[in-house]
Amino acid sequence: MAKYKPQHTRLLFIDRKLREKRFPNCGSLAEEWEVSIRTIQRDLDYMRYELDAPIEYSAQHRGYYYTEEQYQLPAINIRESDLFAIYLAEKLLTQYEGTPIYDNLRSVFGKIEASLPDRMVALPSHDHGLFTVLPPFTTVILPDVLTTVFDCLRSSTRLIIDYRSPGGEVAQRKIDPYHGVRFEGDWYVVGHCHLRQAIRTFSLARMAAARKGTAQFVRPTSFDFRKLFGSHFGIHWGKDEVEVRIHFAPKTAAYVRERQWHPSQRVEEHSDDSLILVLTVNHLLELKRWILSWGDGARVLAPQALADDLRQTAGRMAAMPNGAAR
């Protein structure tokens, strides 16, 4: 018997012995589990007085038994603080509604709830109106696409998709899916693209159709998602890293200070309450969109090519005609 013997494992052992209706006693239980008689006695007291287990001692049989055959030992021992965490996690689950994992996760939460002791104090009913989780904007993904991609990921099977480019053209791609990613309301799959002969990222929202192929593949041992996306900003990635310096005016700097935007970030504070955010990234597309979201409160200092690109984008936006399109 292993030396590491957590109490809950012993309780399950004692519960099983009681269900066998062989009237185990402290001595027999202690000998089989290789612990002291005093330890078993404490466990029995805990089951009776803390878990309300209907355990009685039979003088005739010189052992313990359940007086109620339908009694079930709670599968987990949980504190009220843990219960609150489960409550919040269930709220967070709403952002996965409509995905193949949603029903499974709901089932897990149901099993957790069913395993709790009846006398566990639940959150007061009015607390359910005190917390709301607003999920991010989500993309529209065909249910069959999501199910097929998840299936191919789990079974290491080649995935065949009809993929729509931003311009609207649809082309067939064959992919060996290595990794699934949930990011800002969209699902992506990262894998080897047989057309490009390279690792690429594909949005499930752009898949017009998905079919499970017949070929199996083996994920290369060299594939490491964390290393691959180590310096990305968003879901896209590239080969070359670049240092970006962004000046934030005082009116926006306060909001920038509140978050960790990137693992590499460094903040240079200025006496006028403005700041410079320094990032090292390997792709600029989503960083560009993020900078534009700050309006005139952000100004790129380096690299110059990114600053020029943003200036030209802003110029084109300013030149757009007012009013509704005709």
C-alpha positions as CSV (number, residue, x, y, z in Angstrom):
1,M,0.0,0.0,0.0
2,A,1.4,3.4,-0.9
3,K,2.5,5.7,1.9
4,Y,0.4,8.6,0.5
5,K,-3.1,7.8,1.8
6,P,-5.4,10.9,1.7
7,Q,-8.4,10.7,4.0
8,H,-11.0,10.9,1.2
9,T,-9.5,7.8,-0.4
10,R,-9.8,5.9,3.0
11,L,-13.4,7.1,3.3
12,L,-14.2,5.6,-0.1
13,F,-12.4,2.4,1.0
14,I,-14.4,2.2,4.3
15,D,-17.6,3.0,2.4
16,R,-17.0,0.1,0.0
17,K,-16.3,-2.3,2.9
18,L,-19.6,-1.3,4.6
19,R,-21.5,-1.8,1.4
20,E,-20.2,-5.4,1.2
21,K,-22.2,-6.0,4.4
22,R,-19.4,-8.1,6.0
23,F,-19.5,-6.0,9.2
24,P,-15.9,-4.7,9.2
25,N,-14.4,-3.3,12.4
26,C,-11.7,-0.9,13.2
27,G,-9.1,-3.7,13.5
28,S,-9.9,-5.3,10.2
29,L,-10.1,-2.0,8.4
30,A,-6.8,-0.8,9.9
31,E,-5.0,-4.0,9.0
32,E,-6.1,-4.0,5.4
33,W,-5.4,-0.3,4.8
34,E,-2.2,-0.4,6.9
35,V,-3.0,2.4,9.2
36,S,-3.6,2.7,13.0
37,I,-6.9,1.7,14.6
38,R,-7.2,5.2,15.9
39,T,-7.0,6.6,12.4
40,I,-9.9,4.4,11.3
41,Q,-11.9,5.4,14.4
42,R,-11.5,9.1,13.5
43,D,-12.6,8.3,9.9
44,L,-15.7,6.6,11.1
45,D,-16.5,9.5,13.5
46,Y,-16.0,11.9,10.6
47,M,-18.4,10.0,8.4
48,R,-21.0,9.8,11.1
49,Y,-20.9,13.3,12.5
50,E,-19.7,15.4,9.5
51,L,-21.1,13.5,6.6
52,D,-24.2,12.2,8.4
53,A,-23.4,8.6,7.4
54,P,-25.9,6.2,9.0
55,I,-23.3,3.9,10.5
56,E,-24.0,1.7,13.5
57,Y,-22.0,-1.0,15.4
58,S,-23.5,-4.5,15.6
59,A,-22.5,-6.3,18.8
60,Q,-23.7,-9.5,17.3
61,H,-21.5,-9.3,14.3
62,R,-18.8,-7.3,16.0
63,G,-18.6,-4.8,13.2
64,Y,-20.1,-1.7,11.5
65,Y,-22.9,-1.5,9.0
66,Y,-25.1,1.0,7.2
67,T,-28.6,1.3,8.6
68,E,-29.8,2.9,5.3
69,E,-28.9,0.9,2.2
70,Q,-29.6,3.9,-0.1
71,Y,-27.1,6.2,1.6
72,Q,-24.4,7.5,-0.7
73,L,-21.1,8.9,0.5
74,P,-20.5,12.3,-1.2
75,A,-18.0,11.8,-4.0
76,I,-16.1,15.0,-3.1
77,N,-15.5,17.0,0.0
78,I,-16.0,20.7,-0.8
79,R,-15.9,23.9,1.1
80,E,-18.4,26.8,0.7
81,S,-15.6,28.9,-0.9
82,D,-15.2,26.1,-3.5
83,L,-18.9,26.1,-4.1
84,F,-18.8,29.8,-4.9
85,A,-16.0,29.2,-7.3
86,I,-18.1,26.5,-9.0
87,Y,-21.0,28.9,-9.2
88,L,-18.8,31.5,-11.0
89,A,-17.3,28.8,-13.3
90,E,-20.8,27.8,-14.3
91,K,-21.6,31.4,-15.2
92,L,-18.4,31.5,-17.3
93,L,-19.5,28.4,-19.1
94,T,-22.1,30.5,-21.0
95,Q,-19.4,31.7,-23.4
96,Y,-19.0,28.1,-24.7
97,E,-22.7,27.6,-25.5
98,G,-23.3,26.1,-28.9
99,T,-20.0,24.2,-28.9
100,P,-19.6,20.4,-28.6
101,I,-18.0,20.7,-25.2
102,Y,-20.9,22.8,-23.7
103,D,-23.2,19.9,-23.0
104,N,-20.3,17.8,-21.6
105,L,-19.3,20.6,-19.2
106,R,-22.9,21.1,-18.1
107,S,-23.0,17.4,-17.4
108,V,-19.9,17.7,-15.3
109,F,-21.4,20.5,-13.3
110,G,-24.5,18.4,-12.7
111,K,-22.5,15.6,-11.4
112,I,-20.6,17.9,-9.0
113,E,-23.9,19.3,-7.7
114,A,-25.3,15.8,-7.3
115,S,-22.2,14.7,-5.3
116,L,-22.5,17.4,-2.7
117,P,-23.9,16.6,0.7
118,D,-27.6,17.6,1.2
119,R,-26.6,19.8,4.1
120,M,-24.1,21.8,2.1
121,V,-25.1,25.4,2.3
122,A,-25.7,26.7,-1.3
123,L,-25.6,30.3,-2.4
124,P,-28.7,32.2,-1.4
125,S,-31.1,32.5,-4.3
126,H,-30.8,36.2,-4.5
127,D,-27.0,35.9,-5.1
128,H,-27.7,34.5,-8.6
129,G,-28.7,38.0,-9.6
130,L,-25.5,39.6,-8.3
131,F,-23.2,38.3,-10.9
132,T,-23.3,38.4,-14.7
133,V,-20.7,37.2,-17.2
134,L,-20.8,39.0,-20.5
135,P,-19.2,36.7,-23.0
136,P,-17.1,38.2,-25.9
137,F,-18.7,38.7,-29.3
138,T,-18.7,35.3,-30.9
139,T,-18.3,34.2,-34.5
140,V,-20.9,32.1,-36.3
141,I,-19.6,28.6,-36.7
142,L,-21.5,25.8,-38.4
143,P,-22.3,23.0,-35.9
144,D,-21.1,20.3,-38.2
145,V,-17.8,22.1,-38.7
146,L,-17.1,22.5,-35.0
147,T,-17.9,18.8,-34.3
148,T,-15.8,17.5,-37.1
149,V,-12.8,19.7,-36.2
150,F,-12.9,18.6,-32.6
151,D,-13.2,14.9,-33.7
152,C,-10.2,15.2,-35.9
153,L,-8.2,16.9,-33.2
154,R,-8.9,14.1,-30.7
155,S,-8.4,11.3,-33.1
156,S,-5.3,12.7,-35.0
157,T,-7.1,12.4,-38.3
158,R,-6.6,14.5,-41.4
159,L,-9.1,17.3,-41.8
160,I,-10.5,18.4,-45.2
161,I,-12.1,21.9,-45.2
162,D,-13.6,24.3,-47.7
163,Y,-12.0,27.5,-46.5
164,R,-13.2,31.0,-47.2
165,S,-10.6,33.8,-47.5
166,P,-11.3,37.3,-46.3
167,G,-12.0,38.2,-50.0
168,G,-14.7,35.5,-50.2
169,E,-12.9,32.9,-52.4
170,V,-13.4,29.3,-51.2
171,A,-10.6,26.7,-51.6
172,Q,-10.2,23.2,-50.3
173,R,-7.4,22.6,-47.7
174,K,-6.1,19.5,-46.2
175,I,-4.9,19.9,-42.6
176,D,-3.3,17.8,-39.9
177,P,-4.9,19.5,-36.9
178,Y,-2.4,19.9,-34.0
179,H,-4.0,22.3,-31.6
180,G,-7.4,24.1,-31.0
181,V,-7.5,27.6,-29.7
182,R,-10.4,29.7,-28.3
183,F,-9.6,33.4,-28.7
184,E,-11.9,36.4,-28.3
185,G,-15.1,34.7,-29.3
186,D,-13.7,32.5,-32.1
187,W,-12.3,29.0,-32.4
188,Y,-9.1,28.4,-34.4
189,V,-7.2,25.2,-35.3
190,V,-3.5,25.2,-35.7
191,G,-1.9,22.5,-37.9
192,H,0.1,21.5,-40.9
193,C,-1.4,22.8,-44.1
194,H,-0.6,20.4,-47.0
195,L,-1.2,23.2,-49.6
196,R,1.3,25.5,-48.0
197,Q,3.5,22.8,-46.5
198,A,3.7,24.8,-43.3
199,I,2.0,25.3,-40.0
200,R,-1.0,27.6,-40.4
201,T,-3.9,28.9,-38.3
202,F,-7.4,28.5,-39.5
203,S,-10.6,30.2,-38.2
204,L,-13.5,27.8,-37.9
205,A,-15.9,30.6,-38.7
206,R,-14.4,30.7,-42.3
207,M,-14.9,27.0,-42.9
208,A,-17.8,26.5,-45.2
209,A,-17.6,22.7,-44.8
210,A,-15.4,20.2,-42.9
211,R,-15.0,16.5,-43.5
212,K,-13.0,13.9,-41.6
213,G,-10.4,12.3,-43.8
214,T,-9.1,8.7,-43.6
215,A,-5.4,9.4,-43.1
216,Q,-4.0,9.4,-39.6
217,F,-1.0,11.5,-38.6
218,V,1.4,11.9,-35.7
219,R,2.0,15.3,-34.1
220,P,5.7,16.1,-34.4
221,T,7.4,16.1,-31.1
222,S,8.9,19.5,-32.1
223,F,5.5,21.1,-32.1
224,D,5.0,23.3,-29.0
225,F,2.1,25.7,-29.1
226,R,3.5,27.9,-26.3
227,K,6.8,28.4,-28.1
228,L,5.1,28.9,-31.4
229,F,2.9,31.6,-30.1
230,G,5.2,32.9,-27.5
231,S,5.5,36.5,-28.8
232,H,2.2,36.7,-30.7
233,F,-0.3,39.5,-30.2
234,G,-3.6,37.9,-30.9
235,I,-4.0,34.6,-32.8
236,H,-1.7,35.3,-35.8
237,W,2.0,34.7,-35.8
238,G,5.1,35.1,-37.9
239,K,8.7,34.2,-37.9
240,D,10.4,37.5,-37.2
241,E,10.1,39.4,-33.9
242,V,9.9,43.1,-33.8
243,E,10.0,45.6,-30.9
244,V,7.1,48.0,-31.0
245,R,7.0,51.3,-29.0
246,I,3.6,53.0,-28.5
247,H,3.1,56.3,-26.7
248,F,-0.2,56.6,-24.8
249,A,-1.6,60.0,-23.9
250,P,-2.6,60.6,-20.2
251,K,-6.3,60.1,-21.1
252,T,-5.6,56.5,-22.2
253,A,-2.6,55.6,-20.2
254,A,-4.6,54.9,-17.1
255,Y,-6.5,52.2,-18.9
256,V,-3.3,50.7,-20.3
257,R,-1.8,50.4,-16.9
258,E,-4.7,48.3,-15.7
259,R,-3.9,45.2,-17.8
260,Q,-1.2,42.8,-18.8
261,W,-1.5,43.1,-22.6
262,H,1.5,40.9,-23.5
263,P,4.1,38.7,-21.7
264,S,6.9,40.9,-23.1
265,Q,5.4,44.3,-22.2
266,R,7.5,46.9,-20.5
267,V,6.1,50.3,-19.4
268,E,8.1,53.6,-19.4
269,E,6.3,56.2,-17.3
270,H,6.4,59.9,-18.0
271,S,6.0,62.8,-15.6
272,D,2.9,64.1,-17.5
273,D,1.1,60.8,-16.7
274,S,1.5,59.5,-20.2
275,L,3.5,56.3,-20.9
276,I,5.3,54.3,-23.5
277,L,4.3,50.6,-23.9
278,V,7.1,48.4,-25.3
279,L,6.2,45.1,-26.8
280,T,8.1,42.4,-28.7
281,V,5.8,40.6,-31.1
282,N,6.0,38.4,-34.2
283,H,2.9,39.6,-36.1
284,L,1.5,43.1,-36.5
285,L,-2.0,42.6,-37.9
286,E,-3.9,42.3,-34.7
287,L,-1.6,44.7,-32.9
288,K,-2.4,47.3,-35.6
289,R,-6.2,46.8,-35.0
290,W,-5.6,47.2,-31.3
291,I,-3.7,50.4,-31.6
292,L,-6.4,51.9,-33.9
293,S,-9.0,51.1,-31.2
294,W,-7.4,53.8,-29.0
295,G,-8.0,56.5,-31.6
296,D,-5.8,59.6,-31.1
297,G,-4.8,58.4,-27.6
298,A,-2.1,56.1,-29.0
299,R,0.8,56.9,-31.3
300,V,3.4,54.4,-32.6
301,L,7.0,55.6,-32.2
302,A,8.6,52.4,-33.7
303,P,8.9,50.7,-36.0
304,Q,8.6,53.4,-38.6
305,A,6.9,51.1,-41.1
306,L,4.0,50.4,-38.6
307,A,3.7,54.1,-37.8
308,D,3.4,55.0,-41.6
309,D,0.9,52.2,-42.1
310,L,-1.3,53.4,-39.3
311,R,-1.1,57.0,-40.5
312,Q,-2.1,56.0,-44.0
313,T,-5.0,53.9,-42.6
314,A,-6.2,56.9,-40.6
315,G,-6.0,59.1,-43.6
316,R,-8.1,56.8,-45.7
317,M,-10.7,56.7,-42.8
318,A,-10.8,60.4,-42.7
319,A,-11.3,60.6,-46.4
320,M,-14.4,58.4,-46.4
321,P,-17.6,60.1,-47.4
322,N,-20.1,61.0,-44.7
323,G,-23.7,59.6,-44.6
324,A,-25.1,56.2,-45.6
325,A,-23.8,54.3,-48.5
326,R,-25.7,54.6,-51.7
